[in-house]
Amino acid sequence: MRKELPEAFCARIKRQYTTEADILLDSISNEPNVSLRVNGIKQPEGGLDLSIERQVPWCIDGYYLRERPNYTLEPLFHAGVIYPQESSSMYIQHVLRTVEQDMPQEPTVLDLCASPGGKSLVVSSWLNGRGYLVSNEVIRQRAWILRENIAKWGGVNSIVTNLMPDELAKKTGLNVDLMLVDAPCSGEGMFRKDDVAIKEWTPARAQECADRQREILEQAWPMLKVGGYMIYSTCTFNPAENEENVAWLLENYDAEVVPVEYQDEWGITPKEYEGMAFLPHKVDGEGLFVCLIKKLGGRVCKAPKSKISPKRYALNGQLQSLVPNRETYLINENRVVALPADNKIAKEMAMVAMNGDALWCGIPVGELIKNNVLLADELPLSQGFDKSVLTKIEVDKREALEYLHGDAVATDGLDLPTGRAIVEYRGIPLGFVNVIAQGSTIRLNNCYPKEWRIRMRIDS
């Protein structure tokens, strides 16, 4: 049975796609696929143990599943091993391979409209410790969700900010080699998965989105270096938000569209100005528009007039061993973060984080309290954390879920030194416990961040 879709939307689709409009509209009523990405750095013992059906053709880390798992009750999700992501949006990984040869050795990347973080995680894996990534989200609540997903994935060179594009440019003076603008849109490409998007859609709202996207592009463009690349994307079929916005950008700025090669069997539909459309009746995924644009000339951001300079902070030997080969800095007076050993990148990241009042930066080591560093609860999830330094407690799935729920960890048969210990599931860190010895008894205080804890009931 076909979903009830807005009449104005159906009429426009019929004008856009004429001969294939009916099959496209019918496809919106089909069941969406289930897909996820795998973190190539975090390899659990015994493999994924998920119902994997096949690989996503344009993403080496992406897989279709036969059924949707309950991610809340999957410890590997909380550990940053897997991330549920719509298969079409994984195409960004393929586009990154296209620009790879033109990137500097240490690229600077901005994901401007980043929450919940799927595309940022693709970029983080692609960078693999090179350069750094700034992931920005305008809406505060969504920015905290972005921060959580960045933290769990564990990429070492990420910054999370919560600023309007013009504020970000003014406060940080960012000049990036690559920019992702996954613009807020009318969401037509997600109608199959999101009935709320159908109810909220109107022609006026779609036009408001197109106007807002141009405003975002205008504010963001100076943050892109001359010779740099922008990946512009939306999850809509609306030409006003897609091809027409690309045409507007080319008319008003010194830029060109760069074709991205793809395989015919993927089912991608080429659009005007070499953009690419993912149509749900042709691809195994949801609706998406992607266009790769190169900046040929024009204005770039200047450094802010008043900059907040970061301070280096020397960790003692034991703490430094937790984050080896890293520079450490104080951010916002009391946050100790570990940054790349390359002093130029480390200082630049610290300045962006401080001037942009970042929610996240690099590897969070801890909080400075009276000359002592209280270790950050998120530290064990970082790919730059050396877990060999501390005691580890291996738990089974049930115990892992109890830990993630915030429950006490059993101490039966454990002989542990006082201080922090790592709770692991299948060899992958989930977080810390604090070991407290009271005479012959040991107590383990759960240090898993309260705001991340599982709230639903955990059944046996």
C-alpha positions as CSV (number, residue, x, y, z in Angstrom):
1,M,0.0,0.0,0.0
2,R,1.4,3.4,-1.0
3,K,2.0,5.9,1.8
4,E,-0.1,9.0,1.7
5,L,2.2,11.7,0.4
6,P,1.5,15.4,0.0
7,E,-0.2,16.2,-3.3
8,A,2.2,19.1,-4.1
9,F,5.2,16.8,-3.5
10,C,3.8,14.1,-5.8
11,A,3.0,16.7,-8.5
12,R,6.5,18.0,-8.5
13,I,8.1,14.5,-8.6
14,K,5.9,13.8,-11.7
15,R,7.3,17.0,-13.3
16,Q,10.9,16.1,-12.3
17,Y,11.0,12.4,-13.3
18,T,8.0,12.0,-15.7
19,T,8.4,8.4,-16.9
20,E,9.8,7.0,-13.6
21,A,7.8,9.1,-11.2
22,D,5.2,6.4,-10.2
23,I,7.9,3.8,-9.5
24,L,9.8,6.4,-7.4
25,L,6.7,7.3,-5.4
26,D,5.8,3.6,-5.0
27,S,9.4,2.9,-3.6
28,I,8.8,5.4,-0.8
29,S,6.3,2.9,0.7
30,N,8.9,0.0,0.7
31,E,10.6,-1.2,3.8
32,P,14.0,0.7,4.2
33,N,17.2,-1.3,4.4
34,V,19.2,-1.8,7.6
35,S,22.9,-0.8,7.4
36,L,25.8,0.1,9.7
37,R,29.4,1.1,9.5
38,V,32.2,-0.7,11.3
39,N,35.1,1.0,13.0
40,G,38.2,-0.5,11.4
41,I,40.5,0.4,14.3
42,K,38.4,-1.3,17.0
43,Q,38.4,-5.1,16.4
44,P,36.4,-7.1,18.9
45,E,37.5,-10.6,19.8
46,G,35.3,-13.1,18.0
47,G,34.2,-10.7,15.3
48,L,31.0,-8.7,15.1
49,D,28.4,-11.5,15.6
50,L,25.7,-9.6,13.7
51,S,23.4,-10.6,10.9
52,I,25.5,-9.2,8.1
53,E,24.0,-9.8,4.6
54,R,26.5,-8.0,2.3
55,Q,28.8,-5.1,1.9
56,V,27.6,-1.6,0.9
57,P,29.2,-1.3,-2.6
58,W,30.5,2.2,-2.3
59,C,31.8,1.9,1.3
60,I,34.4,-0.7,2.4
61,D,33.3,-0.3,6.1
62,G,29.6,-0.4,5.4
63,Y,27.3,-3.4,5.6
64,Y,23.6,-4.3,5.0
65,L,22.0,-6.4,7.8
66,R,19.3,-9.0,7.5
67,E,17.5,-7.5,10.5
68,R,17.9,-4.4,12.7
69,P,19.6,-5.1,16.0
70,N,18.6,-3.4,19.2
71,Y,21.5,-1.0,19.4
72,T,20.7,0.0,22.9
73,L,21.4,-3.5,24.0
74,E,24.5,-4.0,21.9
75,P,27.7,-3.2,23.8
76,L,29.7,-2.9,20.6
77,F,27.6,0.1,19.7
78,H,28.4,1.8,23.0
79,A,32.0,1.0,22.6
80,G,32.3,2.7,19.2
81,V,32.8,-0.5,17.2
82,I,29.7,-0.1,15.1
83,Y,27.5,2.9,14.1
84,P,24.0,2.7,12.5
85,Q,24.2,4.7,9.3
86,E,22.0,4.9,6.2
87,S,23.8,3.3,3.3
88,S,23.4,6.2,0.8
89,S,25.1,8.6,3.2
90,M,28.1,6.3,3.3
91,Y,28.9,7.4,-0.2
92,I,30.9,10.2,1.4
93,Q,33.7,7.6,1.9
94,H,33.9,7.1,-1.9
95,V,34.0,10.9,-2.5
96,L,36.8,11.2,0.0
97,R,38.9,8.7,-2.1
98,T,38.3,11.0,-5.1
99,V,39.9,14.1,-3.4
100,E,42.6,12.1,-1.6
101,Q,45.3,12.8,-4.1
102,D,44.7,16.6,-3.9
103,M,44.8,16.7,-0.1
104,P,47.9,17.9,1.9
105,Q,49.7,15.4,4.1
106,E,47.9,16.8,7.2
107,P,44.4,17.8,6.0
108,T,42.1,20.2,7.9
109,V,38.5,19.2,7.5
110,L,35.2,20.9,8.6
111,D,31.9,19.1,8.9
112,L,29.7,22.1,9.2
113,C,26.2,20.6,9.9
114,A,27.5,17.5,11.6
115,S,25.0,16.0,14.0
116,P,24.4,13.2,14.8
117,G,27.9,12.5,13.4
118,G,27.7,9.8,10.8
119,K,29.7,11.7,8.2
120,S,32.1,13.0,10.7
121,L,32.9,9.4,11.7
122,V,33.5,8.5,8.0
123,V,36.0,11.5,7.9
124,S,37.6,10.5,11.1
125,S,38.3,7.0,9.9
126,W,39.6,8.4,6.6
127,L,42.0,10.8,8.3
128,N,43.3,8.0,10.6
129,G,45.2,10.3,12.8
130,R,46.3,12.8,10.1
131,G,45.4,16.5,10.3
132,Y,42.3,17.3,12.2
133,L,38.5,17.5,11.9
134,V,36.2,20.2,13.2
135,S,32.6,18.9,13.6
136,N,30.1,21.7,14.1
137,E,26.4,21.7,15.0
138,V,24.2,24.7,15.5
139,I,21.6,23.2,17.8
140,R,23.0,22.7,21.4
141,Q,21.2,19.5,22.2
142,R,22.2,17.9,18.9
143,A,25.8,19.1,19.5
144,W,25.9,17.0,22.7
145,I,24.7,14.0,20.7
146,L,27.4,14.7,18.2
147,R,30.0,14.9,20.9
148,E,28.9,11.6,22.4
149,N,29.2,9.8,19.0
150,I,32.6,11.4,18.3
151,A,33.8,10.3,21.8
152,K,32.7,6.7,21.4
153,W,34.2,6.3,17.9
154,G,37.5,7.4,19.4
155,G,39.0,9.4,16.7
156,V,42.0,11.2,18.1
157,N,42.1,14.5,16.2
158,S,38.5,15.8,16.4
159,I,37.0,19.0,17.7
160,V,33.3,19.6,18.3
161,T,31.9,23.1,18.2
162,N,28.4,24.6,18.6
163,L,28.3,27.8,16.6
164,M,26.5,29.4,13.7
165,P,28.7,29.3,10.5
166,D,29.4,33.0,10.6
167,E,30.3,32.8,14.3
168,L,32.6,29.8,13.7
169,A,34.4,31.7,10.9
170,K,34.7,34.9,13.0
171,K,35.9,33.3,16.2
172,T,38.3,30.7,14.8
173,G,39.4,32.0,11.4
174,L,39.3,28.5,10.1
175,N,40.9,27.8,6.7
176,V,40.1,24.2,5.7
177,D,41.2,21.9,2.9
178,L,37.9,20.1,2.8
179,M,34.4,21.1,4.0
180,L,31.3,18.9,4.3
181,V,28.0,20.8,4.1
182,D,25.2,18.2,4.7
183,A,22.7,21.0,4.7
184,P,19.5,21.0,6.8
185,C,16.8,20.2,4.2
186,S,13.1,19.3,3.6
187,G,13.9,15.6,4.2
188,E,12.1,14.1,1.2
189,G,14.7,11.4,0.8
190,M,13.9,10.1,4.2
191,F,10.1,9.8,3.7
192,R,10.4,6.0,3.6
193,K,11.9,6.0,7.1
194,D,10.3,9.1,8.7
195,D,6.6,9.7,8.7
196,V,7.1,12.9,10.7
197,A,9.0,14.3,7.8
198,I,6.0,13.6,5.5
199,K,3.6,15.4,7.9
200,E,5.9,18.4,8.2
201,W,6.5,18.8,4.5
202,T,5.0,21.8,2.6
203,P,6.2,23.6,-0.5
204,A,6.8,26.7,1.6
205,R,9.0,24.8,4.1
206,A,11.0,23.3,1.2
207,Q,11.7,26.8,-0.2
208,E,12.6,28.0,3.3
209,C,15.2,25.2,3.4
210,A,16.6,26.2,0.0
211,D,17.0,29.8,1.1
212,R,18.6,28.8,4.4
213,Q,21.0,26.5,2.6
214,R,22.2,29.4,0.4
215,E,22.7,31.5,3.6
216,I,24.8,28.6,5.1
217,L,26.9,28.3,1.9
218,E,27.5,32.1,1.9
219,Q,28.7,32.1,5.5
220,A,30.8,28.9,5.1
221,W,32.5,29.6,1.8
222,P,35.3,31.9,3.3
223,M,36.4,29.0,5.6
224,L,37.4,26.9,2.5
225,K,40.9,27.4,1.2
226,V,41.5,28.3,-2.4
227,G,42.0,24.9,-4.1
228,G,40.0,23.2,-1.4
229,Y,36.9,21.0,-1.8
230,M,33.4,21.2,-0.6
231,I,31.1,18.1,-0.5
232,Y,27.6,19.5,-0.6
233,S,24.8,17.1,0.2
234,T,21.1,16.9,1.2
235,C,18.6,14.1,1.8
236,T,16.0,15.6,-0.5
237,F,14.8,15.3,-4.2
238,N,14.0,19.0,-4.4
239,P,16.0,20.7,-7.2
240,A,15.7,24.1,-5.4
241,E,17.8,22.6,-2.6
242,N,20.1,20.6,-4.9
243,E,20.9,21.5,-8.5
244,E,19.7,25.1,-8.2
245,N,21.8,25.8,-5.1
246,V,24.8,24.4,-6.9
247,A,24.1,26.6,-9.9
248,W,23.7,29.6,-7.6
249,L,27.1,28.9,-6.0
250,L,28.8,28.6,-9.3
251,E,27.2,31.9,-10.5
252,N,28.3,33.8,-7.4
253,Y,31.6,32.4,-6.5
254,D,34.8,31.2,-8.3
255,A,34.2,27.5,-8.2
256,E,33.7,24.4,-10.4
257,V,32.0,21.1,-10.0
258,V,34.3,18.1,-9.9
259,P,32.9,14.8,-11.4
260,V,33.1,11.8,-9.1
261,E,33.4,8.4,-10.9
262,Y,31.1,5.6,-9.9
263,Q,30.0,2.2,-11.2
264,D,26.8,1.9,-13.2
265,E,25.6,-1.0,-11.2
266,W,25.3,1.2,-8.1
267,G,22.2,2.8,-9.6
268,I,23.3,6.5,-9.1
269,T,21.5,9.1,-11.2
270,P,23.7,11.9,-12.6
271,K,22.2,15.4,-12.3
272,E,22.9,18.8,-13.7
273,Y,26.3,20.3,-12.9
274,E,27.6,16.7,-12.3
275,G,25.8,16.2,-9.0
276,M,24.7,12.7,-8.1
277,A,21.2,11.7,-7.0
278,F,20.4,8.5,-5.0
279,L,16.8,7.6,-5.8
280,P,15.2,4.8,-3.7
281,H,13.8,2.9,-6.7
282,K,17.3,2.6,-8.2
283,V,19.8,2.3,-5.3
284,D,19.7,0.2,-2.2
285,G,19.4,3.2,0.1
286,E,17.4,6.3,0.8
287,G,17.2,9.5,-1.2
288,L,20.4,11.7,-1.3
289,F,22.0,14.4,-3.4
290,V,25.8,14.8,-3.4
291,C,28.0,17.3,-5.3
292,L,31.8,17.8,-5.1
293,I,32.8,21.4,-5.6
294,K,36.3,22.9,-5.9
295,K,37.1,26.5,-4.8
296,L,39.1,28.3,-7.5
297,G,39.5,31.7,-5.9
298,G,37.9,34.2,-3.6
299,R,38.0,35.5,0.0
300,V,39.2,33.3,2.8
301,C,38.9,33.8,6.6
302,K,41.4,35.8,8.5
303,A,42.6,35.0,12.0
304,P,40.5,36.6,14.7
305,K,41.8,39.9,16.0
306,S,41.8,38.7,19.6
307,K,43.0,35.1,20.0
308,I,43.0,33.0,23.1
309,S,46.4,31.4,23.3
310,P,46.5,27.8,24.7
311,K,48.8,26.7,27.4
312,R,50.9,23.5,27.4
313,Y,50.6,21.2,30.3
314,A,53.2,18.7,31.4
315,L,51.7,15.4,32.5
316,N,53.6,13.2,35.0
317,G,55.2,10.0,33.6
318,Q,52.3,7.7,34.6
319,L,49.6,9.9,33.0
320,Q,51.7,10.6,30.0
321,S,52.0,6.8,29.4
322,L,48.2,6.7,29.0
323,V,48.4,8.9,25.9
324,P,51.9,8.3,24.5
325,N,53.5,10.5,21.9
326,R,51.1,13.4,22.4
327,E,51.3,17.1,23.2
328,T,49.1,18.0,26.2
329,Y,47.3,21.3,26.6
330,L,45.0,23.1,29.0
331,I,41.7,24.0,27.4
332,N,39.4,26.5,29.1
333,E,41.7,26.6,32.2
334,N,41.0,23.1,33.6
335,R,40.5,20.6,30.8
336,V,43.7,18.7,30.0
337,V,43.6,17.3,26.4
338,A,46.2,15.3,24.4
339,L,46.8,16.5,20.9
340,P,49.1,15.3,18.0
341,A,52.8,15.2,18.5
342,D,53.2,17.6,15.6
343,N,53.4,20.9,17.5
344,K,52.0,23.0,14.7
345,I,48.8,20.9,14.4
346,A,48.5,20.6,18.2
347,K,48.7,24.3,18.7
348,E,46.3,25.0,15.9
349,M,43.8,22.5,17.3
350,A,44.1,24.0,20.8
351,M,43.5,27.5,19.5
352,V,40.5,26.5,17.4
353,A,39.0,24.7,20.5
354,M,39.6,27.6,22.8
355,N,38.4,30.4,20.5
356,G,35.5,28.3,19.4
357,D,34.5,27.3,23.0
358,A,34.7,23.6,21.9
359,L,32.6,20.9,23.6
360,W,35.3,18.4,22.6
361,C,39.0,18.5,21.6
362,G,41.5,15.7,20.8
363,I,41.8,13.1,23.6
364,P,40.3,14.2,26.9
365,V,42.8,13.3,29.5
366,G,41.0,14.8,32.5
367,E,40.2,17.8,34.6
368,L,42.8,19.7,36.5
369,I,41.8,20.0,40.2
370,K,44.3,21.5,42.6
371,N,47.3,20.4,40.5
372,N,45.9,16.8,40.2
373,V,44.4,15.5,37.0
374,L,41.1,13.6,37.5
375,L,40.9,11.2,34.6
376,A,38.2,11.8,32.0
377,D,35.5,9.1,32.0
378,E,35.6,9.1,28.2
379,L,39.4,8.5,27.9
380,P,39.3,4.6,27.5
381,L,37.2,5.0,24.3
382,S,39.9,7.0,22.5
383,Q,41.9,5.2,19.9
384,G,45.0,7.1,21.3
385,F,44.6,5.6,24.8
386,D,47.1,3.0,25.8
387,K,45.0,0.5,27.7
388,S,48.0,-1.7,28.5
389,V,49.0,0.7,31.3
390,L,46.0,0.0,33.5
391,T,44.3,-3.0,35.0
392,K,41.5,-4.5,32.8
393,I,38.3,-6.3,33.9
394,E,36.8,-8.4,31.1
395,V,33.0,-8.8,31.3
396,D,30.4,-10.8,29.4
397,K,27.5,-9.3,27.5
398,R,25.1,-9.3,30.5
399,E,27.7,-7.7,32.7
400,A,28.6,-5.2,30.0
401,L,24.9,-4.1,29.8
402,E,24.7,-3.8,33.5
403,Y,27.8,-1.6,33.5
404,L,26.4,0.6,30.7
405,H,23.2,0.8,32.7
406,G,25.2,2.3,35.6
407,D,25.1,-0.8,37.9
408,A,27.9,-1.9,40.1
409,V,30.5,-4.3,38.7
410,A,30.9,-7.6,40.5
411,T,34.1,-8.1,42.4
412,D,34.0,-11.8,42.8
413,G,37.5,-13.3,42.4
414,L,39.1,-10.0,41.6
415,D,42.3,-8.8,43.2
416,L,42.8,-5.2,42.0
417,P,45.0,-2.3,42.9
418,T,43.3,0.9,43.9
419,G,42.6,3.6,41.3
420,R,41.1,3.4,37.8
421,A,40.6,0.1,36.0
422,I,39.2,-0.5,32.5
423,V,36.0,-2.5,31.9
424,E,36.3,-4.4,28.6
425,Y,33.9,-6.3,26.5
426,R,35.5,-8.7,24.0
427,G,38.7,-6.8,24.4
428,I,37.2,-3.4,23.6
429,P,37.2,-0.8,26.4
430,L,33.7,0.4,27.6
431,G,34.9,2.8,30.3
432,F,36.4,3.1,33.8
433,V,35.6,1.9,37.2
434,N,37.2,3.3,40.3
435,V,38.7,0.6,42.5
436,I,38.4,1.3,46.2
437,A,39.9,-1.1,48.8
438,Q,38.4,-1.1,52.3
439,G,40.3,-3.6,54.3
440,S,39.8,-7.0,52.7
441,T,36.9,-5.7,50.6
442,I,37.0,-4.2,47.2
443,R,34.3,-1.8,45.8
444,L,34.1,-0.8,42.1
445,N,32.5,2.6,41.5
446,N,31.0,2.8,38.1
447,C,32.5,5.7,36.2
448,Y,30.4,5.4,33.0
449,P,29.1,8.9,32.1
450,K,25.6,9.3,33.6
451,E,24.2,11.0,30.5
452,W,25.2,8.0,28.3
453,R,23.8,5.3,30.5
454,I,21.2,2.9,29.2
455,R,17.8,3.9,30.6
456,M,15.7,1.1,29.4
457,R,15.1,-2.1,31.4
458,I,17.7,-4.8,30.8
459,D,16.0,-8.2,30.5
460,S,17.9,-11.4,30.9
